[in-house]
Amino acid sequence: MPRPLNVTQKLIQSHLLPGAAGVPEPDSEIGLKIDQTLTQDATGTLVMLELEAMGLDRVKTEVSVQYIDHNLLQTDHKNPDDHLFLLSACRRFGVWYSRAGNGVSHPVHMERFGVPGKSLAGSDSHTPAAGALGMLALGSGGMDVAFAMAGEPLYLKMPRVMGVEITGRLPEWVSAKDMVLEMLRRYDVKGCKGLIIEYFGPGLEFLSCMDRHVIANMGTEMGATTTVFPSDGETRRFLASQGRMEDWREIIADQGAEYDLYDEIELSSLEPLIALPGSPGRVRKVREVQGLPIYQAYLGSSANPGLRDFWVPAEMVKGRMTHPEVSFDVNPTSRQLLENLTVLGSLQQLVRAGARLHQTGCNGCIGMGQAPATGKISLRTVPRNFPGRSGSKEDQVYLCSPETATASALTGEITDPRDLEKLMSMPYPRFRPLERDIINTRMLTAPPPAGRRYGLEKGPNIKALPEFAPLGDAFRAPVLIKLGDDISTDEILRAGAEALPYRSNIPEISKWTYYMIDEGFYQKALRAQQTHGGHIAVAGGNYAQGSSREHAAIAPRFLGQVAVLAKSYARIGWQNLINFGILPLEFEHEADYDDIAAGDLLSCRDLRRRLAEGLGLTVQNETKRREYAVIHRMSERQTQAVLAGGVIRYFREKRKAIEEAEELVEGLGAS
């Protein structure tokens, strides 16, 4: 009798490389066939340069889409030049192109390209949002996505599966954002590392596909590998509303399917929640912080991209004006959404109430405009609030639902939306999904037919990928920076309008390395390169959480980073270090972390042999005359990539060896 499978196991089994049998053991390395890829402009420029470096002719996936949604501010030539480069790369490699202003990648991909049962790799950490459709959707570093586009497997360690049973129904004034904030209250930003979260149960009947998108999107903030929902009747309804019924198929857990871990959420017990500044995991009840004056209320982003997330606020402000001291910022997430809001009259209601309407895209979520005032509170429906990510270094960004943000925009202070019934005699506006959305595909450009060669259009800011040397047999380098727990990629490499336009220019963007923590780091790194050939970073737990931007690995590597010594790593950040040849070492004894200070000189010898033979490593602290046992969790394949100096060099060497072997066989056959 076949073992009953949950949805996650079905998705993984159907995409395992040929030869794999059964459900893999947790923590074993698995390779997955990737059907679709998603790239966006903050990461896609490097992906396309990587495809060029690999010598790829045309992508091997069923569908690959390049979105322009992050870097929309055009204050000089850099961003528009990159948009033209990406358009030329889409023609060159056979990729769909979503124009600037068409919308945020995740909801657009779900509406237009997502298919239940398919696998998706995206160079954006919120790619798991597509799990709302019953997809196996994985956020990855750009290099991994580039290899997937080239037809190579996506490798990762087999996660455990946590089943979360959903029962009941959301109360009035409580939405899907509050549900995922409840998950963050329980698990914080690293409690789901090494897990896939699978939601099931009777309560799913009352969560729309776009509600599920909100929840799947922010599974990333808990450190989860991805989030999975079944493909059920609601999925069928959603695809029908998008004119894509033919793409639906049912994917549900078998009767008797089991999970490695279990939790339960009773929806009717939830109330409005809010995440305090600094981390999505600092969750409190809105009632605990209500009354604090606010400067900004911000609607939109990949975390709350659905029609209901704008329609409900529009009904709340209908016939009213937002508080005179509040900036009411509205970021429609797609051109299609904007059209639907217009036809429904919701857009007029928002504008008439004082909304500052911004172009469809990520915008303030990634620090591209809409920065809050100094020392003032900004309530946002975005997925993360790491320090400085908004564009203001000393920001106070709170994460909340559209209902809480809008209620607070009306009153001028943090307000539990349930109080509006008494304060303003406001009934709860209950949203009903449309049977058929107005569909807009006019800003999606299909790839041209195969067979024709196109050139790449490179502006002056687009530079070739740096070449990195193979790992040396030893290092002796100073600790240039010592970091605490949960350091995000936004802190490793600054986001925002000043830094991100250099995403295709590694020498320039490297000047922003660790800038949010130490503004003088760049000059220190240059000196360390001259005196010691490089440097080391020491970190606490969950290093490099957050965005999948591989710039947070390649920029430090460009400045000579040879290793990171940490208590633990976030999954994508760890893989990005390996991809660019940085040793991701871990303390065997976490207490050794306390013994090291910035400025200590660390060394390690006989590296290449010990790594190749799978032997243990010891790091010497020459300053304190101590030594530390360290480990790494790399597979044999990953170890070979680090030894080669990065995955591109490893790939080229592997391909060259195969070609030489094939030539030898042909030569023997001819003789």
C-alpha positions in Angstrom: 0.0 0.0 0.0 1.5 3.4 -1.0 2.4 5.7 1.8 -0.1 8.6 2.1 1.6 11.9 1.1 1.0 15.5 2.1 1.0 18.2 -0.6 4.7 19.1 0.0 5.8 15.5 -0.4 3.8 15.2 -3.6 5.4 18.4 -5.1 8.9 17.4 -4.2 8.6 13.8 -5.4 7.3 15.0 -8.7 10.4 17.2 -9.2 13.2 15.1 -7.8 16.0 14.3 -10.2 15.7 10.9 -12.1 16.8 8.0 -10.0 15.6 9.4 -6.6 13.1 7.1 -5.0 10.7 7.8 -2.1 10.6 10.8 0.2 14.1 12.0 0.9 15.4 12.1 4.5 15.5 15.5 6.1 18.8 17.4 5.7 19.9 15.3 2.8 20.8 17.2 -0.3 18.2 17.0 -3.1 18.2 18.2 -6.6 14.9 19.5 -8.1 13.8 20.0 -11.7 12.6 23.6 -12.1 9.7 24.4 -14.4 9.5 28.2 -14.0 11.8 31.0 -12.9 11.1 34.5 -11.7 13.7 37.4 -11.7 13.3 41.0 -10.8 15.4 44.0 -11.6 17.3 44.3 -8.3 18.6 40.8 -8.8 17.9 40.0 -12.5 20.8 42.1 -13.9 23.3 39.8 -12.2 21.3 36.7 -13.3 21.6 37.8 -17.0 25.3 38.6 -16.6 25.7 35.2 -15.1 23.9 33.6 -18.1 26.2 35.5 -20.4 29.3 34.3 -18.4 28.0 30.7 -18.7 27.6 31.0 -22.4 23.9 30.1 -22.4 22.1 30.2 -25.7 18.5 30.0 -24.5 16.7 29.2 -21.3 15.6 25.5 -20.8 12.6 26.2 -18.5 9.0 26.0 -19.4 8.5 29.7 -18.5 11.0 32.3 -17.3 9.8 35.9 -16.5 11.8 39.0 -15.8 10.0 41.7 -13.8 10.8 45.4 -13.5 9.4 46.3 -10.1 12.1 47.3 -7.7 14.2 50.0 -9.2 11.6 52.3 -10.7 13.0 55.7 -9.7 14.7 57.2 -12.7 16.8 60.0 -11.2 19.6 59.5 -13.7 20.6 57.0 -16.4 21.4 53.9 -14.3 17.9 52.4 -13.7 16.5 53.0 -17.2 19.8 51.7 -18.7 19.4 48.5 -16.7 15.7 48.2 -17.8 16.9 48.3 -21.5 19.7 45.8 -20.7 17.1 43.4 -19.2 14.8 43.8 -22.2 17.7 42.9 -24.5 18.6 40.0 -22.3 15.1 38.7 -22.4 15.2 38.7 -26.2 18.7 37.1 -26.1 17.8 34.3 -23.8 14.1 33.7 -24.4 12.5 35.2 -21.3 9.1 37.0 -20.8 9.5 40.7 -19.9 7.2 42.6 -17.6 7.6 46.3 -18.2 8.2 49.0 -15.5 4.8 49.9 -14.2 3.2 46.5 -14.8 3.5 45.5 -11.2 5.2 43.6 -8.5 6.5 40.2 -9.6 4.7 37.9 -7.1 1.1 38.8 -7.6 1.5 39.3 -11.4 3.2 35.9 -11.7 0.4 34.3 -9.7 -2.2 35.9 -11.9 -0.6 35.3 -15.2 1.9 32.4 -15.0 1.5 30.4 -11.8 0.3 26.8 -12.3 -0.6 24.3 -9.5 1.9 21.5 -9.3 4.7 23.3 -11.0 8.1 24.3 -9.5 9.2 27.9 -9.4 12.7 29.3 -8.5 12.9 33.0 -8.0 15.8 35.4 -7.3 13.6 37.1 -4.7 13.1 35.8 -1.2 9.3 36.2 -1.4 9.0 33.8 -4.3 7.3 31.3 -1.9 4.1 33.5 -2.3 3.3 31.3 -5.3 2.8 28.4 -2.8 -0.7 29.9 -2.5 -1.5 28.3 -5.8 -0.2 24.8 -4.8 3.2 25.4 -6.4 6.6 24.4 -5.1 8.0 27.9 -5.0 11.5 28.6 -3.8 13.4 31.8 -3.2 17.1 31.5 -4.2 20.2 33.5 -4.9 20.5 34.8 -8.5 23.2 32.3 -9.4 21.0 29.3 -8.5 18.2 30.8 -10.6 20.6 31.3 -13.5 21.6 27.6 -13.3 17.9 26.6 -13.2 17.3 28.7 -16.3 20.2 26.8 -17.9 18.4 23.5 -17.2 20.5 22.6 -14.2 18.8 21.3 -11.0 18.2 23.5 -8.0 19.9 21.9 -5.0 18.9 22.3 -1.4 18.7 20.3 1.8 15.5 18.4 2.3 13.4 20.3 4.8 11.1 18.9 7.3 7.4 19.6 6.9 5.3 21.4 9.5 1.6 21.0 9.0 -0.5 23.9 10.3 -4.2 23.1 10.6 -6.5 26.0 10.0 -9.9 26.0 11.6 -12.7 28.5 12.1 -13.2 31.8 10.3 -11.6 35.2 10.6 -13.6 37.7 12.6 -14.5 41.1 11.3 -11.6 43.6 11.1 -9.1 40.8 11.2 -7.4 39.6 7.9 -4.8 37.2 6.6 -2.0 39.6 7.6 -3.0 39.2 11.2 -2.9 35.4 10.8 0.7 35.4 9.5 1.7 37.9 12.2 0.3 35.4 14.7 2.7 32.8 13.1 5.6 35.3 13.5 4.6 35.9 17.1 4.9 32.1 17.7 8.1 31.4 15.6 9.9 34.8 15.3 12.3 35.2 12.3 14.2 31.9 12.6 11.8 29.4 14.2 10.9 27.8 10.9 14.4 27.4 9.5 14.8 24.1 7.7 11.0 23.7 7.4 8.4 23.9 4.8 5.1 25.2 6.2 2.0 23.4 4.8 -1.4 24.8 5.7 -4.4 22.5 5.7 -7.8 22.1 7.3 -11.4 23.3 7.1 -10.6 26.9 7.7 -8.9 27.2 4.3 -12.4 27.4 2.8 -12.6 31.0 4.1 -9.2 32.1 2.9 -9.0 33.3 -0.7 -6.0 32.7 -2.9 -4.8 36.2 -2.4 -5.3 35.8 1.4 -3.1 32.7 1.1 -0.6 34.8 -0.9 -0.2 37.1 2.1 0.5 34.1 4.3 2.8 32.3 1.9 4.7 35.5 1.2 5.6 36.1 4.8 6.6 32.5 5.6 10.0 33.8 4.4 10.1 36.1 7.4 10.1 33.0 9.7 13.0 31.5 7.9 10.9 28.8 6.2 12.3 27.2 3.0 8.8 27.8 1.5 5.1 27.7 2.2 2.6 25.3 0.6 -1.2 25.4 0.2 -3.3 22.8 -1.5 -4.7 23.4 -4.9 -8.4 23.1 -4.1 -11.8 24.7 -5.0 -10.6 28.2 -4.1 -7.6 27.8 -6.4 -10.0 26.8 -9.1 -12.1 29.9 -8.5 -9.1 32.1 -8.6 -7.7 30.8 -11.9 -11.2 31.1 -13.4 -11.3 34.7 -12.3 -8.0 35.2 -14.2 -9.3 33.4 -17.4 -7.0 30.4 -16.8 -9.3 27.6 -15.7 -7.3 25.2 -18.0 -4.3 25.5 -15.7 -6.1 24.2 -12.6 -5.7 20.7 -11.2 -6.4 19.5 -7.7 -3.5 18.7 -5.4 -4.5 17.9 -1.8 -3.0 15.8 0.9 -3.8 12.1 1.0 -6.1 10.8 3.7 -3.8 9.9 6.6 -0.9 12.0 5.5 1.5 12.9 8.3 3.8 15.9 9.1 7.1 16.1 10.9 5.7 18.9 13.1 2.2 20.1 13.8 0.5 23.4 14.9 -3.0 24.8 14.7 -4.6 28.2 14.2 -8.2 28.8 15.2 -9.0 31.8 13.0 -11.9 33.0 15.1 -9.6 33.6 18.1 -7.3 36.1 16.2 -7.3 39.8 16.7 -5.4 42.7 15.1 -1.7 42.4 15.5 1.3 44.6 14.7 5.1 44.0 14.4 7.3 46.6 16.2 10.2 48.4 14.5 13.4 46.4 13.7 12.0 42.9 13.0 8.9 41.2 11.7 9.1 38.9 14.7 8.4 41.6 17.3 4.7 41.1 17.2 2.3 42.6 19.7 -1.5 43.1 19.9 -2.5 46.5 18.3 -4.2 47.3 21.6 -0.9 47.2 23.4 0.6 50.1 21.3 -2.5 52.0 20.3 -2.5 55.7 20.8 1.0 56.4 19.4 0.9 59.2 16.8 1.9 58.2 13.3 3.4 60.1 10.3 2.7 57.6 7.5 0.2 54.8 6.6 1.3 52.8 3.6 -0.8 50.3 1.6 0.6 47.8 -0.9 3.6 45.6 -1.5 4.0 41.9 -2.3 2.8 41.1 1.2 -0.7 42.6 0.7 -1.2 42.8 -3.1 -4.8 41.6 -3.5 -7.8 43.6 -4.6 -9.4 43.2 -1.2 -6.3 44.8 0.4 -7.2 48.1 -1.4 -11.0 47.7 -1.7 -11.5 47.4 2.1 -9.4 50.5 2.9 -11.3 52.4 0.1 -14.6 51.5 1.7 -13.2 52.5 5.1 -12.3 56.0 3.9 -15.3 56.5 1.7 -16.8 60.0 2.4 -14.0 60.7 4.9 -10.6 62.4 4.9 -7.4 61.0 6.4 -5.8 62.8 9.3 -4.1 66.0 8.2 -0.7 65.0 9.8 -0.6 61.6 8.1 0.9 60.7 4.7 -1.5 58.2 3.3 0.6 56.3 0.7 -1.0 53.9 -1.7 1.0 51.6 -3.9 -1.2 49.6 -6.3 0.6 46.3 -6.9 -0.2 45.8 -10.5 -1.6 47.6 -13.6 -4.4 45.0 -13.7 -5.3 45.8 -10.0 -5.3 49.6 -10.8 -7.8 49.0 -13.6 -10.1 47.0 -11.4 -9.9 49.6 -8.6 -10.8 52.2 -11.2 -13.8 50.4 -12.5 -15.1 49.6 -9.0 -14.7 53.3 -7.9 -12.3 52.4 -5.2 -9.4 54.4 -6.6 -11.5 57.6 -6.5 -12.5 56.9 -2.9 -8.8 56.5 -1.9 -7.7 59.6 -3.8 -10.5 61.7 -2.5 -9.6 60.7 1.1 -6.1 62.1 0.6 -4.1 59.1 -0.8 -0.7 59.8 -2.3 -0.9 57.5 -5.3 2.4 55.9 -6.4 3.3 53.8 -9.4 2.7 50.1 -9.4 5.8 48.5 -8.0 7.8 47.7 -4.8 8.7 51.4 -4.2 9.0 52.2 -0.5 9.1 48.5 0.6 12.6 48.3 -0.7 13.5 51.9 0.2 12.8 53.3 -3.3 11.0 56.5 -2.2 8.4 57.2 0.5 11.0 57.2 3.3 9.4 58.2 6.6 10.3 61.4 8.4 13.0 61.3 11.1 11.8 59.7 14.3 8.2 59.3 13.1 6.1 56.2 13.0 5.3 54.6 9.7 2.6 51.8 9.5 3.1 49.6 6.5 1.6 46.5 5.0 5.0 45.4 3.7 6.6 42.1 4.6 9.7 43.3 6.5 11.0 46.2 8.6 14.7 45.6 9.1 16.5 48.8 10.4 17.1 51.4 7.6 15.3 49.4 4.9 12.7 52.2 4.4 15.4 54.7 3.4 15.6 56.5 6.7 18.4 55.2 8.8 16.7 55.7 12.2 13.3 54.6 11.0 10.3 53.4 13.0 8.4 51.0 10.7 5.6 48.9 12.1 4.0 46.0 10.1 0.3 45.6 10.1 -2.9 44.8 8.1 -4.6 47.1 5.6 -7.4 47.5 8.1 -5.0 48.7 10.9 -3.1 51.0 8.6 -6.2 52.6 7.3 -7.9 53.0 10.7 -4.7 54.7 11.9 -4.6 57.0 8.9 -8.1 58.2 9.8 -7.3 58.9 13.4 -3.7 60.0 13.2 -2.5 57.4 15.8 -2.1 53.6 16.0 -5.7 52.4 16.2 -7.3 49.0 16.6 -9.7 48.9 13.6 -12.4 47.3 15.6 -12.7 50.6 17.5 -14.0 52.4 14.3 -17.4 50.9 14.9 -17.7 53.1 18.0 -15.5 56.0 16.9 -17.0 56.5 13.5 -20.1 54.3 13.4 -18.3 52.3 10.7 -19.6 48.8 9.8 -17.0 46.3 8.6 -16.8 46.3 4.8 -16.9 42.6 3.8 -15.2 42.0 0.4 -16.5 39.5 -2.1 -14.0 38.3 -4.8 -14.9 39.2 -8.4 -16.1 36.3 -10.6 -13.9 37.7 -13.4 -11.2 40.3 -13.0 -10.5 42.8 -15.8 -7.4 41.1 -17.3 -4.4 43.2 -18.5 -1.5 41.5 -20.3 -0.5 44.5 -22.5 2.7 45.2 -20.6 4.0 41.7 -20.8 6.3 41.1 -23.7 6.6 37.4 -24.9 10.1 36.1 -25.8 10.8 36.0 -29.6 11.0 32.7 -31.4 14.2 30.7 -30.9 16.9 30.7 -33.5 17.6 34.4 -33.9 20.6 35.9 -32.1 20.2 39.2 -30.2 22.9 41.4 -28.7 22.9 42.7 -25.1 22.5 46.4 -24.6 24.8 47.6 -21.9 24.8 51.1 -20.5 28.0 52.6 -18.9 27.0 51.4 -15.4 26.8 47.7 -16.3 30.1 46.0 -15.6 31.2 42.4 -16.2 31.1 40.0 -13.3 34.4 40.0 -11.3 36.5 36.9 -11.7 37.4 35.3 -8.3 40.4 33.1 -7.7 40.2 29.6 -6.3 40.3 29.2 -2.5 43.9 29.3 -1.2 45.4 26.6 1.0 45.3 28.9 4.0 44.0 32.3 5.2 45.4 34.7 7.8 43.1 37.7 8.0 41.7 40.2 10.5 38.1 40.2 11.8 36.9 43.4 10.3 33.4 43.3 11.8 31.7 41.4 14.6 27.9 41.1 14.2 25.0 40.0 16.4 22.1 37.7 15.7 19.7 38.0 12.8 21.8 40.3 10.7 19.8 40.9 7.5 21.1 41.3 3.9 19.8 44.9 4.1 22.3 45.5 6.8 25.1 43.6 5.0 24.5 45.6 1.8 22.3 48.6 2.0 19.0 48.7 0.1 17.4 51.9 -1.2 17.6 54.5 -3.9 21.3 55.4 -3.3 22.8 51.9 -3.4 20.6 49.6 -5.5 21.1 51.5 -8.9 24.6 50.0 -8.8 23.3 46.4 -8.7 25.0 45.7 -12.0 28.2 47.4 -11.0 29.9 45.4 -8.3 32.9 47.7 -7.7 30.5 50.6 -7.0 27.9 48.8 -5.0 30.6 47.2 -2.8 31.1 50.7 -1.3 27.8 50.1 0.6 29.0 46.8 2.2 28.0 46.8 6.0 27.4 50.5 5.7 24.3 50.4 7.9 26.5 49.0 10.7 29.9 50.6 10.0 30.1 53.5 7.5 33.9 53.1 7.4 33.9 49.4 6.5 34.7 49.9 2.8 38.0 51.7 3.6 38.9 49.1 6.3 38.3 46.3 3.8 40.6 47.9 1.2 43.4 48.2 3.8 42.9 44.6 4.9 43.2 43.5 1.2 46.5 45.3 0.9 48.0 44.0 4.2 46.5 40.5 4.6 44.8 39.7 1.3 41.3 39.8 2.7 39.2 39.8 5.8 36.8 37.8 7.9 33.3 38.6 9.4 32.1 37.0 12.6 28.4 36.8 13.3 25.8 35.4 15.6 22.8 33.2 14.6 20.8 33.4 11.4 23.3 35.5 9.5 22.1 37.0 6.2 18.4 36.6 6.7 15.9 38.5 4.6 16.3 39.4 0.9 17.8 36.9 -1.5 20.1 39.6 -3.1 23.4 37.8 -3.8 25.0 41.2 -3.7 25.3 40.7 0.0 27.8 37.9 -0.8 29.5 39.1 -3.9 30.2 42.6 -2.7 32.0 41.4 0.5 33.8 38.8 -1.7 34.9 41.6 -4.0 36.4 43.4 -1.0 38.3 40.3 0.0 36.1 38.4 2.4 37.5 34.9 2.6 35.2 33.5 5.3 32.3 34.2 7.6 32.4 32.5 11.0 28.9 32.4 12.5 26.7 30.6 14.9 24.3 29.8 12.1 23.0 31.0 8.7 19.8 31.8 6.9 19.3 29.3 4.0 19.6 31.6 1.0 22.4 33.8 2.5 24.4 30.6 3.2 24.0 29.3 -0.3 25.0 32.7 -1.8 28.3 32.7 0.2 29.1 29.3 -1.3 28.2 30.4 -4.8 30.8 33.1 -4.7 33.5 31.1 -2.9 33.3 32.5 0.6 33.7 29.8 3.3 30.6 29.6 5.5 32.1 28.3 8.8 30.2 27.7 12.0 31.4 27.5 15.6 31.3 24.0 16.9 31.0 25.5 20.3 28.8 28.7 20.2 30.5 30.0 23.4 33.6 30.6 21.3 31.8 33.5 19.6 32.1 35.6 22.8 35.9 35.1 22.7 36.5 36.9 19.4 36.7 40.6 19.0 36.8 42.9 15.9 40.5 43.3 15.1 41.6 39.8 16.1 43.8 38.0 13.6 42.4 34.6 12.6 44.2 31.9 10.6 43.5 28.5 9.2 45.9 26.2 7.3 45.8 23.1 5.1 42.4 24.2 3.9 42.2 22.6 0.5 43.2 19.1 1.6 41.0 19.1 4.7 38.0 20.4 2.9 38.4 17.9 0.0 38.9 15.0 2.3 36.0 16.0 4.6 38.2 16.5 7.6 37.6 18.9 10.5 38.9 22.4 10.6 40.5 24.5 13.4 40.7 28.3 13.3 43.6 29.9 15.2 43.1 33.3 17.0 46.6 34.6 16.8 45.8 37.7 18.8 44.4 35.8 21.8 46.4 32.6 21.2 43.3 30.5 21.2 41.9 28.0 18.8 38.4 27.1 17.8 36.9 24.0 16.3 34.7 25.0 13.4 32.4 23.1 11.1 30.7 23.6 7.7 27.5 22.0 6.4 28.5 22.0 2.7 27.8 19.0 0.5 30.6 17.5 -1.5 29.3 19.4 -4.6 29.2 22.7 -2.6 32.7 22.1 -1.2 34.1 21.6 -4.8 32.4 24.9 -5.8 34.1 26.8 -2.9 37.5 25.2 -3.7 37.1 26.4 -7.3 36.4 30.0 -6.2 32.7 30.0 -6.9 30.0 28.1 -8.7 30.6 29.7 -12.1 34.3 28.6 -12.2 33.2 25.2 -10.9 30.6 24.9 -13.6 33.1 25.9 -16.4 35.7 23.5 -15.1 33.2 20.7 -14.9 31.9 21.4 -18.4 35.5 21.5 -19.7 36.3 18.2 -18.2 33.2 16.6 -19.7 34.1 18.0 -23.2 37.7 16.7 -22.9 36.4 13.3 -21.9 34.0 13.3 -24.8 36.8 14.3 -27.2 39.0 11.5 -25.8 36.2 8.9 -26.3 35.7 10.2 -29.9 39.4 9.9 -30.5 39.6 6.4 -29.3 36.6 5.4 -31.4 38.2 6.9 -34.5 41.5 5.0 -33.9 
